[in-house]
């Protein structure tokens, strides 16, 4: 299937309307929309509006509790643990990172771990929240078990992304990556396209390499075995144990510190239980923040200007591609898969929304 490009403001208005119809107030719908569209604007389709159907389904199956109110169950001047009581991930994520930011501004460091939540979008969104305040931002989350540990054949960990954002010029450093070779969302995108997965991404239920996206997704959903490989692949030869280890780091900061559900116990029946972590660090703990920023910016510049490999013309530093994608997509429009549009149409029909009124007449 092909793609249709939709302007940012158009898709923003439409998304806000849909989430309000789902039962969220205007402010909360705006937060959820902002997280999703930021992903699309960064060029990360897997966590953008194509996830709208995920929230629709998890509200319907009871994994998202629409009446949930988060609760601070433990707190110190530097830290906190929040029980989200199975509410929406983006909303508690916004609250928790702001809490971490406030603690960092007062005490130098703030770290907040969250349990009993749901999908929260891209980890980098929250790390960037702290970065915009002149702080070093960190965020991680566990998820439904999709990662097969090194030498295993059953998914036991989530995609467990880790994101770090640090102030710099001419644009901030932003690293946001899953600890699996790819996220489940990428597999979903290939499924929508009807294309086989690249070699080296996934294992079938028998623990052997597999490339059929529908089978992989079914195996994950039904806990039949197999899943997505850790960053580095199936063996230690190319560092698969390192991706597995970083996945464990994400698990420790999200589910272990919060006393929440580990990835292999989330998303069972009507329970989601995703866990997150948010941290902010004030660079002034180490000296003059502006001098640190300048020092780091100089190093990033040296990286970009260092000798290129044969046939290559450019070295990127983390966050550069996101800035360029944002500026390009803002002009050209957000590419939306036609199968995603079909999912949106079903949601609109459910809630009595005139999709054409907001998005115009589209072919899909």
Secondary structure, 3 states (H helix, E strand, C coil): CCEEEECHHHHHHHHHHHHHHHCCCHHHHHHHHHHHHHHHHCCCHHHCHHHHHHHHHHHHCCCCCCCCCCEEEEECCCEEEEECCCCCHHHHHHHHHHHHHHHHHHHCEEEEEEEEECCCCCHHHHHHHHHCCCEEEEEEECCCCCEECCCCCEEEECCCCEEEEECCCCCCEEEEECCECCCHHHHHHHHHHCCCCCCCCEECCCCCEECCHHHHHHHHHCCCCEEEEECCCCCCCCCHHHHHHHHHHHHHHHHHCCCCCCHHHCCECCECCEEEEEEEEEHHHCCCHHHHHHHHHHHHHHHHHCCCCCCCCCCCCCCHHHHHHHHHHHHHCEEEEHHHHHHHHHHHHHHCCCHHHHHCCCCC
